[in-house]
Amino acid sequence: MAQCGRKLDDLISRYLELHRQYGHAPRRREDRPHFEKAQRELWQLAQAICSLTHPALQAELDAARRDVMAQVCLHIINCGPVVVRPRNYLRPITWPEFQLTPELSQDVTITGATVTSDVAKRLRLAHKNQVSAIYAIIHKARLQ
């Protein structure tokens, strides 16, 4: 159990370190690749932190992601209640904006695929719960 706590502390420390350096979008365009790489790592750290602290929540999010991907892979076009439209952001996006994975969050090849509304709602709720849990953990770690 002590090793699990130490691992969690290491993950949180790395998260805080990256967040301090890359928590806000860079002003200079040449800094953007470093920011995007850091956001991908922050996303991975969030998954690891959540799986250690809230395993049921992470399992639900992973299951929701699998369900969404199963429907997206069918690539049924414009006949379902929820149409997948990855956004083309003018600004670099942060880790909480990656609902599926960093790679798929901006993949325009999945545009137009549809998923059922219950699967979309399940993903949104699970993702929202994970982001809230991570922010609570990080906020608590900052206060200590």
FILOTOR-151730 format. One record per residue (C-alpha): x, y, z. Coordinates in steps of 0.05 Angstrom, whole numbers, plus 32768, in hexadecimal, padded with zeros to 4 digits. Layout:
N
XYZ;...
//
This chain:
144
800080008000;80398030800F;805680257FCA;801280367FAB;801280777FD4;805980877FBD;8046807A7F75;800A80A77F7C;803580DE7F9B;806680D87F60;802D80DD7F2E;8010811A7F51;8054813B7F56;806081317F0B;801A814B7EFC;8026818A7F26;806A81957F06;804D81917EC0;801181BB7ED2;803D81F27EEF;806581F57EAF;802F81E67E7B;7FED81F57E9E;7FDC822E7E6E;7FDF82327E22;8022824E7E0A;802582947DEE;805B82827DBB;804A82527D83;808E82307D89;807C82197DD0;803D81F67DB8;805B81B17DAB;807781AF7DF2;803381C47E0D;800F818E7DE5;804081597DFC;8037816F7E44;7FEB816C7E3D;7FEF81257E23;801A81127E5E;7FEB81357E8E;7FB1810D7E6F;7FD880CC7E7B;7FE880E17EC2;7F9F80F17ECE;7F8C80AB7EB7;7FC0808C7EE6;7FAD80B87F22;7F6380A97F18;7F6F805E7F12;7F95805F7F55;7F66808C7F7B;7F22807E7F5A;7F27803B7F37;7EDC80337F2D;7ED780787F0E;7F1280697EDF;7EF480267ECC;7EB280477EBB;7ED5807B7E90;7EFE80457E6C;7EBF801C7E5F;7E9B805A7E44;7ED680697E17;7ED580217DFC;7E8A80277DEE;7E9380687DC9;7ECD804C7DA0;7EA5800E7D8F;7E6F803A7D72;7E9F806B7D51;7EC480317D2F;7E83801C7D0E;7E8580627CEF;7E3B80677CE2;7E3280AC7CC4;7DFE80DF7CDA;7DC680B07CF0;7DCE80B07D3C;7DBB80E17D71;7E0380F77D80;7E3281097D47;7E7D81097D55;7E9D814B7D42;7EE381547D5C;7EF0819E7D64;7F2781C37D41;7F3F81EE7D7A;7F6182307D6B;7F8782297DAC;7FAC81ED7DC7;7F7F81C17DF1;7F8C81AA7E38;7F8881637E53;7F4081687E6E;7F2781767E27;7F3F81317E10;7EFF81087E1B;7F1780C87DF8;7F6280CD7DED;7F8E81067DD7;7F9580E67D93;7F4A80DE7D86;7F3581207DA5;7F4B81447D66;7F45810C7D32;7F1C81277CF9;7F1680E27CD9;7EE080D07D0C;7EB7810D7CFB;7E7080FA7CE9;7E7080B87D0E;7E3580B07D3D;7E2C80947D82;7DEE80897DAB;7DDB80C07DDB;7DDF80927E18;7E27807F7E07;7E3980C97DFB;7E1980DD7E3E;7E3D80A57E62;7E8080BD7E46;7E7381057E57;7E5E80F57E9F;7E9980C57EAB;7ECA80F77E8D;7EAD81307EB7;7EB381057EF6;7EFB80F47EE7;7F0F813C7EDA;7EED81517F1B;7F0F811A7F42;7F54812B7F27;7F4B81757F34;7F3681667F7C;7F7381397F87;7FA2816D7F69;7F8381A57F90;7F8B817D7FD0;7FD4816E7FBF;7FE381B87FB3;7FC881C97FF8;7FF68198801A;
//
